[in-house]
Amino acid sequence: MKEIDLKNIDPSLLNQLEIVAAQDQISRDLGGEAVILNTKTGVYCGLNEVGARIWQLIQEPSKVDDLIRTVTSEYDVEPDRFQHDLLNLLQKMLVSELIPAIQNLRPQAVRKGGYSHHHHPGINPS
């Protein structure tokens, strides 16, 4: 089955989408930011403060819409903008194998087209 492209997922399905950190990783808090090592691939990633908070939240399985509610209540960010940024970040985490492949949504979950590019919570593959 083909992996989901999170950047193009139908927003109405976010209540079905559950995210959890991969097991093959080690992460450290660096003064509010985080660094993550994928122990399977050897790839390091850095997260800014918001990205580090998301990483903290997904240490336990979390629904995407719950992540949006939690982070937008803790940070001064508009929910629609944050949803776009979060999906971009989660897609990068998926590609970096920091979250497991997502395969269990209905085929109509992926929309045609995409979003415009904006600044997103940081993940910086090294």
C-alpha positions in Angstrom: 0.0 0.0 0.0 1.2 3.5 -0.8 2.2 5.8 2.0 0.1 8.9 2.7 1.3 12.3 1.6 0.5 14.3 4.7 0.8 17.6 2.9 -2.1 16.7 0.7 -4.4 15.0 3.1 -8.1 15.9 3.3 -8.3 18.1 6.5 -11.7 16.4 7.4 -9.7 13.2 8.1 -7.3 14.7 10.6 -9.5 13.3 13.5 -8.6 9.8 12.1 -4.9 10.2 11.7 -2.8 9.1 14.7 0.9 9.9 14.9 3.5 8.4 17.2 7.3 8.7 17.3 9.3 5.8 15.8 11.0 3.4 18.2 14.3 3.5 16.4 15.4 7.0 17.7 17.1 8.8 20.5 16.2 12.5 21.3 17.5 15.1 23.6 16.0 18.4 24.8 18.4 21.3 24.1 17.0 24.3 26.0 13.6 24.0 24.5 14.7 22.8 21.2 15.4 19.1 20.3 17.8 17.0 18.4 16.8 13.5 17.2 19.0 10.7 16.0 17.3 8.0 13.9 19.3 4.9 15.2 18.3 2.9 12.1 19.4 5.3 9.5 22.0 7.4 11.4 20.2 10.7 10.3 20.2 13.6 12.8 17.3 16.1 12.8 17.0 19.4 14.8 13.6 20.8 15.9 12.9 24.4 17.0 10.8 25.1 20.1 7.4 24.3 18.5 8.8 21.3 16.7 10.2 20.0 20.0 6.8 20.4 21.6 5.2 18.4 18.9 7.9 15.7 19.3 7.2 15.6 23.0 3.5 15.2 22.4 3.9 12.3 19.8 5.9 10.2 22.2 2.5 8.7 22.9 0.0 8.1 20.0 -1.7 11.4 19.2 -4.4 12.4 16.8 -3.4 15.2 14.4 -6.4 17.4 15.3 -5.5 17.0 19.0 -2.0 18.2 18.3 -3.4 21.2 16.5 -5.6 22.1 19.4 -2.9 21.6 22.0 -0.2 23.6 20.2 -2.5 26.4 19.1 -3.6 26.8 22.8 0.0 27.0 24.0 1.5 29.2 21.2 0.2 32.3 19.5 -0.4 30.7 16.1 -3.5 30.7 13.9 -5.0 27.1 13.6 -5.2 26.9 9.8 -1.7 28.2 9.4 -0.4 25.8 12.0 -2.3 22.8 10.5 -0.4 23.4 7.2 2.9 23.8 9.1 2.3 20.7 11.2 1.4 18.5 8.2 4.7 19.7 6.5 6.7 18.9 9.6 5.0 15.5 10.0 5.7 14.7 6.3 9.4 15.5 6.8 9.4 13.3 9.9 7.8 10.5 7.9 10.4 10.8 5.1 13.2 10.9 7.8 11.6 7.7 9.4 11.0 9.5 12.7 7.4 8.5 12.6 6.2 5.1 11.1 4.6 4.9 7.7 0.9 5.8 7.6 -1.2 3.5 5.5 -4.6 3.0 7.1 -6.6 5.9 5.7 -9.2 5.6 3.0 -7.9 6.4 -0.5 -9.9 9.6 -0.7 -7.8 10.9 2.2 -5.4 12.5 -0.2 -6.5 15.6 -2.1 -5.3 16.6 -5.5 -3.1 19.6 -5.6 -1.3 21.0 -2.7 -0.6 23.9 -0.4 1.6 26.9 -1.1 4.9 26.9 0.7 5.1 28.7 4.1 7.5 28.7 7.0 6.9 25.7 9.2 7.9 24.4 12.6 11.5 23.5 12.0 13.0 20.2 11.2 16.5 20.5 9.9 17.9 17.2 8.5 21.7 17.2 9.0 
